[in-house]
Amino acid sequence: RFRGVAPACRWASARVDTSEGWGPSEGLGESLDELVLHRDTHDIKIINISHGLIEDGLPCESQSLRDKVNSAVRNGVVVVSAAGNSAYAPDEDYRKMADPPRAALAITVGASNDGNVLTYYSSYGVADPDHAAGEDHKPDLIAPGGSIHQSAIMSVDSGCSDGYGTPDKQPNDYANEE
């Protein structure tokens, strides 16, 4: 049996989207506020965000959300955020990194292929970050994320599908993603 890197961890979650997969940008900020507020009661040490703000199909910025992420870190909570997957977009407006991964104090993670190179789709940050606005160069690190141009990388199954277009046969198993 496969085991994760933290098999005995306890976790808390906050819903930011509807079951249809969308929601107002306020949901993410409110969820951050709740998790930070209850950090001592529930012993919350890390917040993982795999979500970026999108408006009208475009990645967007939010100074208030960036401030909330930086504030969470200043209050002792490590915030890890996915860089995003839009670097391959043909239009520059679609390629930019959204918030919250732009936040200077977040650990922003991009995807690498098995050649240990940033994948073609992983967002790679801001060319000229505004440090006064709480931004910094991103991503901070890259981790295995796969690529259709390289071999498959073993990753945790989503629980809803055993691969693109196939139903989940075994909940919470592992699957090769290409």
C-alpha positions as CSV (number, residue, x, y, z in Angstrom):
1,R,0.0,0.0,0.0
2,F,1.1,3.5,-0.8
3,R,1.3,6.0,2.1
4,G,1.6,9.8,1.9
5,V,4.4,11.8,3.4
6,A,2.3,12.8,6.4
7,P,0.0,9.8,7.1
8,A,-0.9,10.9,10.6
9,C,-1.6,14.5,9.8
10,R,-5.0,16.1,10.7
11,W,-6.5,18.7,8.3
12,A,-9.1,21.4,8.2
13,S,-10.7,22.6,5.1
14,A,-12.6,25.6,3.9
15,R,-14.9,25.7,0.9
16,V,-14.2,28.5,-1.5
17,D,-16.2,27.4,-4.6
18,T,-19.7,26.1,-5.3
19,S,-20.1,22.4,-6.4
20,E,-20.1,23.7,-10.0
21,G,-16.5,24.8,-9.4
22,W,-16.9,28.6,-9.3
23,G,-17.4,31.2,-6.7
24,P,-16.9,34.8,-5.8
25,S,-13.3,35.9,-5.0
26,E,-14.5,36.9,-1.5
27,G,-14.8,33.2,-0.7
28,L,-11.1,32.7,-0.7
29,G,-10.4,35.7,1.5
30,E,-13.1,34.7,3.9
31,S,-11.8,31.2,4.1
32,L,-8.2,32.5,4.8
33,D,-9.6,34.7,7.6
34,E,-11.4,31.7,9.2
35,L,-8.4,29.4,9.1
36,V,-6.1,32.1,10.6
37,L,-8.7,33.0,13.2
38,H,-8.9,29.3,14.3
39,R,-5.2,28.5,13.9
40,D,-4.7,28.0,17.6
41,T,-7.9,26.2,18.4
42,H,-7.4,23.7,15.6
43,D,-3.6,23.8,15.6
44,I,-3.5,25.0,11.9
45,K,0.2,25.3,10.8
46,I,-0.1,25.2,7.0
47,I,-2.6,26.4,4.5
48,N,-2.4,24.9,1.0
49,I,-4.1,26.9,-1.8
50,S,-4.5,25.3,-5.2
51,H,-6.7,28.1,-6.4
52,G,-6.1,31.4,-8.3
53,L,-8.5,34.3,-8.9
54,I,-10.0,34.2,-12.3
55,E,-12.5,36.9,-13.6
56,D,-14.0,36.7,-17.1
57,G,-11.6,33.9,-17.9
58,L,-8.5,36.0,-17.0
59,P,-6.1,35.6,-14.1
60,C,-6.5,38.6,-11.8
61,E,-4.8,40.4,-9.0
62,S,-6.2,41.2,-5.6
63,Q,-4.2,43.4,-3.2
64,S,-6.5,42.5,-0.3
65,L,-6.1,38.7,-0.9
66,R,-2.3,39.1,-1.2
67,D,-2.4,41.1,2.1
68,K,-4.4,38.3,3.8
69,V,-1.9,35.6,2.6
70,N,1.1,37.7,3.8
71,S,-0.8,38.4,7.1
72,A,-1.4,34.7,7.6
73,V,2.3,34.0,7.3
74,R,3.1,36.9,9.7
75,N,0.7,35.2,12.2
76,G,2.7,31.9,12.1
77,V,0.8,29.9,9.4
78,V,2.9,28.7,6.4
79,V,1.0,29.3,3.2
80,V,1.8,27.2,0.1
81,S,0.2,28.2,-3.1
82,A,0.1,26.6,-6.6
83,A,1.7,28.8,-9.3
84,G,-1.1,28.2,-11.8
85,N,-1.3,26.4,-15.2
86,S,-1.7,29.1,-17.8
87,A,1.8,29.8,-19.0
88,Y,1.0,28.1,-22.4
89,A,-1.8,30.6,-23.2
90,P,-1.3,32.4,-26.5
91,D,-2.3,35.8,-25.1
92,E,-0.1,37.5,-22.5
93,D,-3.2,38.6,-20.5
94,Y,-4.0,34.9,-19.9
95,R,-0.5,33.9,-19.0
96,K,0.0,36.2,-16.0
97,M,0.1,34.7,-12.5
98,A,-3.1,35.4,-10.5
99,D,-3.3,36.0,-6.8
100,P,-2.8,34.5,-4.2
101,P,0.4,32.9,-5.5
102,R,1.8,36.4,-6.2
103,A,2.0,37.0,-2.4
104,A,5.6,37.6,-1.3
105,L,5.4,35.5,1.8
106,A,3.6,32.5,0.3
107,I,5.7,29.5,-0.9
108,T,4.6,29.4,-4.5
109,V,5.1,26.1,-6.2
110,G,5.4,25.6,-9.9
111,A,5.3,22.2,-11.8
112,S,8.4,20.5,-13.1
113,N,8.6,17.6,-15.5
114,D,10.8,14.5,-15.0
115,G,13.7,16.4,-16.6
116,N,13.6,18.8,-13.5
117,V,12.6,21.7,-15.7
118,L,9.6,24.1,-15.3
119,T,6.8,22.6,-17.4
120,Y,5.5,24.6,-20.4
121,Y,2.2,25.2,-18.7
122,S,3.3,26.2,-15.2
123,S,2.9,29.9,-14.5
124,Y,6.2,31.6,-13.6
125,G,5.4,34.8,-11.9
126,V,5.8,38.5,-12.3
127,A,8.6,40.0,-14.4
128,D,8.9,43.1,-12.2
129,P,7.3,42.4,-8.8
130,D,6.0,45.3,-6.8
131,H,7.6,44.7,-3.4
132,A,5.6,47.5,-1.8
133,A,2.4,45.7,-2.9
134,G,3.5,42.5,-1.2
135,E,4.8,40.7,-4.4
136,D,8.0,38.9,-5.1
137,H,9.6,36.8,-7.9
138,K,7.8,33.5,-8.3
139,P,7.7,30.5,-8.2
140,D,9.8,29.9,-5.1
141,L,10.3,26.2,-6.0
142,I,9.2,23.6,-8.5
143,A,8.0,20.1,-7.7
144,P,7.0,17.1,-9.9
145,G,3.9,18.0,-11.9
146,G,4.3,16.1,-15.1
147,S,4.2,17.0,-18.8
148,I,2.7,15.4,-21.9
149,H,6.2,15.7,-23.4
150,Q,7.8,13.6,-20.7
151,S,7.1,10.3,-19.0
152,A,4.2,10.0,-16.5
153,I,4.9,11.1,-12.9
154,M,3.2,9.2,-10.0
155,S,0.8,11.5,-8.2
156,V,-2.1,11.2,-5.6
157,D,-5.4,10.4,-7.2
158,S,-8.0,13.1,-7.1
159,G,-10.7,10.7,-5.9
160,C,-13.0,11.5,-8.8
161,S,-11.2,9.9,-11.7
162,D,-8.4,7.4,-12.5
163,G,-7.2,9.5,-15.4
164,Y,-8.5,11.9,-18.0
165,G,-12.0,10.9,-18.9
166,T,-12.2,7.7,-16.9
167,P,-14.3,7.1,-13.8
168,D,-12.7,6.5,-10.4
169,K,-12.4,2.7,-9.8
170,Q,-10.7,2.9,-6.4
171,P,-11.1,6.0,-4.2
172,N,-8.0,7.6,-2.7
173,D,-5.6,5.5,-4.7
174,Y,-2.6,6.6,-6.7
175,A,-2.6,7.2,-10.5
176,N,-0.1,8.0,-13.2
177,E,-0.9,11.5,-14.6
178,E,0.5,12.4,-18.0
